[in-house]
Structure formats: structure tokens, C-alpha cells
Amino acid sequence: MPFPMRGRVLSDGDTPASTGNIANIITIVRILMVPAFVWLLLTDAGQLGPMRYIAAVLFIVAIATDSVDGSLARRRNLITDFGKILDPIADKLLIGSALVCLSILGELWWWVTALILLREFGITLYRMVALRKRVIPASSGGKLKTIFQAVAISFYLVPTWLLLGEWMHWLNAALMAIAVVLTLWSGIQYLVAAYRFKAVDDAAVETPARDSPVSDG
């Protein structure tokens, strides 16, 4: 006769999260939206036709899913090392493709795109290398710069100047300038955090050697 099980009832997040959880699936879908966005934007070729608006909406919807999968992961305890790496990669692919397309269309300076991409993919590459020892999650500064990048790009994608006037070009430039500053600042924050983690790891490795007794042998 089986004994009744006592104790607490398992709820969402009590068991280890699977790599194929809903939060990670949403992140993968965001990555798959990138080719469609790029095709729509470049096919419009700066004509500001229907495809331009569809591309803008697709970008806004895609980047908005970043908060959705993050919220799900935290609320249901679905955070995984795979998700910590995949989520920022998805953001960088979407934002990077938008910046490159805007530069190809002549609507954004190439040096701005190059500067942001150098920071984004450089830090991502470093995170993947550092993954052998530990996963360093995105900082609060990194999340803020992603928000400003998304807002700035959204304003560039939606031709608001057609309705609100040429002054919107100045607003777009100001938003992008803030995004660039935050991008560089968050990169510095990340490198400082990575250096501190490395110092802690090195200290942990060296401590046993210092504490071990000296042999007379």
C-alpha cells in the first residue's frame, strides 16, 4: 500500500528549468524574426512605403518580447545559463541588423553603427569565453542601454518627421546619442565586473596553497 506523500506541494520553478522552456522559445522566435525584418526594411529601400511600417512594427514587437521572456523566466524560475547567453545575443542580432540596415539606407552614420556593434559583439564574445568559468549576467546599465537603443531605433524606423515636422530628426539624433553613451558606459561597467569576478576566482584558487602546511620533507 503506497504511503501518502507529505510535505510541500511542488509549484512552478521547483524543478530545474529545462533549456527548452517557454522563455527560451520566445527568445528563439525573436531571433527568427530578424531575417523578415531585414528583408522588409531593405526591400522598401527608403521609400517609406507599407513595408517600412511593417518592418517598424515587427521590430517593435520583436524587441518588446525581451521583457516578456525575461518576466516569464523570473516569475516561473525558468532562468538557465543557456537563456542568459541567448537572450542578449537575440537583442544584439535584432538591434545590430536594424543599425546596419539604417546605415545602408543612408539614414544613420556608419561610425555610430560600428561603435555600437564593436561594443555589443565584443562583450558577447567575451561572455562566451568567460562562460567556461562562470556566467556573468547583464548589468542594470546594460538593460538601460538596450531600452534606449530600442527606442532610438524605433524612432528612426517610424518616419515621424512626416507627421510632426523636421525637428524630429533632432530628437532622433539625441536619442541615438544617449544610446551610444549608455552603450559605451555599460561596456565599461561589464569589464569592471568581469575583472572583479576574475580577482575573486584567482583568490579562491590561491587560498588553499597559502593555507597549506609547509612540509619538512
C-alpha positions as CSV (number, residue, x, y, z in Angstrom):
1,M,0.0,0.0,0.0
2,P,1.6,3.3,-1.1
3,F,2.2,5.8,1.7
4,P,0.7,9.2,1.2
5,M,3.2,11.9,0.3
6,R,3.6,14.7,2.8
7,G,5.3,18.0,2.7
8,R,5.0,21.0,0.4
9,V,3.4,20.8,-3.0
10,L,5.7,21.4,-5.9
11,S,4.9,24.5,-7.8
12,D,6.3,26.2,-11.0
13,G,10.0,26.5,-10.7
14,D,10.6,23.9,-8.0
15,T,12.3,21.6,-10.5
16,P,15.4,22.6,-12.6
17,A,14.4,24.6,-15.6
18,S,14.6,22.9,-19.0
19,T,16.6,24.6,-21.7
20,G,13.5,24.3,-24.0
21,N,11.3,26.3,-21.6
22,I,8.8,28.9,-22.9
23,A,11.1,31.8,-22.1
24,N,13.9,30.5,-24.2
25,I,11.4,29.6,-27.0
26,I,10.2,33.2,-27.1
27,T,13.9,34.3,-27.4
28,I,14.4,31.9,-30.3
29,V,11.3,33.3,-32.0
30,R,12.8,36.8,-31.6
31,I,15.9,35.6,-33.4
32,L,13.8,34.1,-36.2
33,M,12.1,37.4,-36.7
34,V,15.3,39.2,-37.7
35,P,15.6,37.9,-41.3
36,A,12.0,39.0,-42.0
37,F,12.6,42.4,-40.5
38,V,15.8,42.9,-42.6
39,W,14.0,41.8,-45.8
40,L,11.1,44.2,-45.3
41,L,13.3,47.2,-44.4
42,L,15.7,46.8,-47.3
43,T,13.0,45.9,-49.8
44,D,11.4,49.2,-49.0
45,A,14.7,50.8,-49.8
46,G,14.0,54.1,-48.0
47,Q,10.8,54.8,-49.9
48,L,8.8,54.9,-46.7
49,G,6.1,52.7,-48.1
50,P,4.0,50.0,-46.4
51,M,6.9,47.6,-46.0
52,R,8.8,50.3,-44.0
53,Y,5.9,50.5,-41.5
54,I,5.5,46.7,-41.3
55,A,9.2,46.4,-40.6
56,A,9.0,49.0,-37.9
57,V,6.1,47.2,-36.3
58,L,7.9,43.9,-36.5
59,F,10.9,45.4,-34.8
60,I,8.9,46.9,-32.0
61,V,7.0,43.7,-31.4
62,A,10.2,41.7,-31.5
63,I,12.2,43.9,-29.1
64,A,9.1,44.0,-26.8
65,T,9.3,40.2,-26.3
66,D,12.6,40.8,-24.5
67,S,10.6,41.9,-21.4
68,V,8.1,39.1,-21.9
69,D,10.6,36.3,-21.8
70,G,12.6,37.9,-19.1
71,S,9.5,38.3,-16.9
72,L,8.4,34.7,-17.5
73,A,11.9,33.4,-16.7
74,R,11.9,35.3,-13.4
75,R,8.3,34.7,-12.4
76,R,8.4,30.9,-13.1
77,N,12.0,30.4,-12.2
78,L,13.0,29.4,-15.7
79,I,16.3,31.1,-15.7
80,T,19.0,29.0,-17.3
81,D,22.6,29.6,-18.4
82,F,21.5,29.0,-22.0
83,G,18.9,31.7,-21.6
84,K,21.4,34.1,-20.0
85,I,23.6,33.8,-23.1
86,L,20.9,33.5,-25.8
87,D,18.8,36.5,-24.6
88,P,21.4,39.2,-25.1
89,I,22.5,37.5,-28.4
90,A,18.9,37.8,-29.7
91,D,18.8,41.5,-28.7
92,K,22.1,42.2,-30.4
93,L,21.1,40.4,-33.6
94,L,17.9,42.4,-33.8
95,I,19.4,45.8,-32.9
96,G,22.6,45.2,-34.9
97,S,20.6,44.3,-38.0
98,A,18.5,47.4,-37.6
99,L,21.5,49.7,-37.3
100,V,23.3,48.1,-40.3
101,C,20.1,48.5,-42.4
102,L,19.7,52.1,-41.4
103,S,23.3,52.8,-42.3
104,I,22.9,51.0,-45.7
105,L,19.9,53.2,-46.4
106,G,21.9,56.3,-45.5
107,E,19.8,57.3,-42.5
108,L,22.4,56.6,-39.8
109,W,26.1,57.3,-39.7
110,W,28.2,54.2,-40.2
111,W,30.6,55.2,-37.3
112,V,27.6,55.1,-34.9
113,T,26.7,51.6,-36.1
114,A,30.3,50.4,-36.0
115,L,30.9,51.8,-32.5
116,I,27.8,50.1,-31.1
117,L,28.4,46.8,-32.8
118,L,32.0,46.7,-31.7
119,R,30.9,47.1,-28.1
120,E,28.0,44.7,-28.4
121,F,29.6,41.8,-30.1
122,G,32.9,42.3,-28.4
123,I,31.3,41.9,-25.0
124,T,29.2,39.0,-26.2
125,L,32.3,37.2,-27.4
126,Y,34.0,37.8,-24.1
127,R,31.0,36.5,-22.2
128,M,31.1,33.3,-24.3
129,V,34.8,32.8,-23.5
130,A,34.2,33.6,-19.8
131,L,31.4,31.0,-19.7
132,R,33.9,28.3,-19.2
133,K,34.3,29.6,-15.6
134,R,31.1,31.5,-14.8
135,V,28.1,33.2,-16.4
136,I,28.2,37.0,-16.0
137,P,24.6,38.2,-16.4
138,A,23.7,41.6,-18.0
139,S,24.1,44.5,-15.7
140,S,21.4,47.1,-15.0
141,G,23.3,49.6,-17.1
142,G,23.2,47.0,-20.0
143,K,19.5,46.7,-19.7
144,L,19.1,50.5,-19.7
145,K,21.2,50.9,-22.9
146,T,19.2,48.2,-24.6
147,I,16.0,50.2,-23.8
148,F,17.4,53.4,-25.3
149,Q,18.8,51.6,-28.3
150,A,15.4,50.1,-28.9
151,V,13.6,53.5,-28.5
152,A,16.1,55.3,-30.7
153,I,15.9,52.7,-33.5
154,S,12.1,52.7,-33.3
155,F,12.0,56.4,-33.8
156,Y,14.4,56.1,-36.8
157,L,12.3,53.3,-38.3
158,V,9.0,55.1,-38.0
159,P,9.1,58.2,-40.2
160,T,7.6,60.5,-37.6
161,W,9.0,63.6,-39.2
162,L,6.5,63.2,-42.0
163,L,3.7,64.0,-39.5
164,L,5.4,66.0,-36.8
165,G,8.0,68.0,-38.8
166,E,11.7,68.1,-39.4
167,W,12.5,68.8,-35.8
168,M,12.0,65.0,-35.2
169,H,15.4,64.4,-36.8
170,W,17.0,66.3,-33.9
171,L,15.0,64.2,-31.4
172,N,16.1,61.0,-33.2
173,A,19.8,62.1,-33.1
174,A,19.5,63.0,-29.4
175,L,18.0,59.6,-28.5
176,M,20.7,57.8,-30.5
177,A,23.4,59.9,-28.8
178,I,22.1,58.8,-25.4
179,A,22.0,55.2,-26.6
180,V,25.7,55.4,-27.8
181,V,26.8,56.9,-24.4
182,L,25.0,54.3,-22.4
183,T,26.3,51.5,-24.7
184,L,29.9,52.6,-24.0
185,W,29.3,53.1,-20.3
186,S,27.6,49.8,-19.8
187,G,30.5,48.1,-21.6
188,I,33.0,49.7,-19.1
189,Q,30.7,48.5,-16.3
190,Y,30.8,45.0,-17.6
191,L,34.6,44.9,-18.0
192,V,35.0,46.2,-14.4
193,A,32.6,43.5,-13.1
194,A,34.4,40.8,-15.1
195,Y,37.7,41.9,-13.7
196,R,36.3,41.7,-10.1
197,F,34.9,38.2,-10.8
198,K,38.3,37.2,-12.1
199,A,40.1,38.6,-9.0
200,V,37.7,36.6,-6.7
201,D,38.3,33.4,-8.7
202,D,42.0,33.9,-8.6
203,A,41.9,34.5,-4.9
204,A,39.9,31.3,-4.3
205,V,42.4,29.3,-6.3
206,E,45.4,30.7,-4.4
207,T,44.0,30.5,-0.9
208,P,44.4,26.7,-0.3
209,A,48.1,27.0,-1.4
210,R,48.8,29.7,1.1
211,D,46.9,27.9,3.9
212,S,48.5,24.5,3.4
213,P,51.1,23.4,5.9
214,V,54.8,23.5,4.9
215,S,56.3,20.1,4.6
216,D,59.7,19.4,6.3
217,G,60.3,16.5,3.9
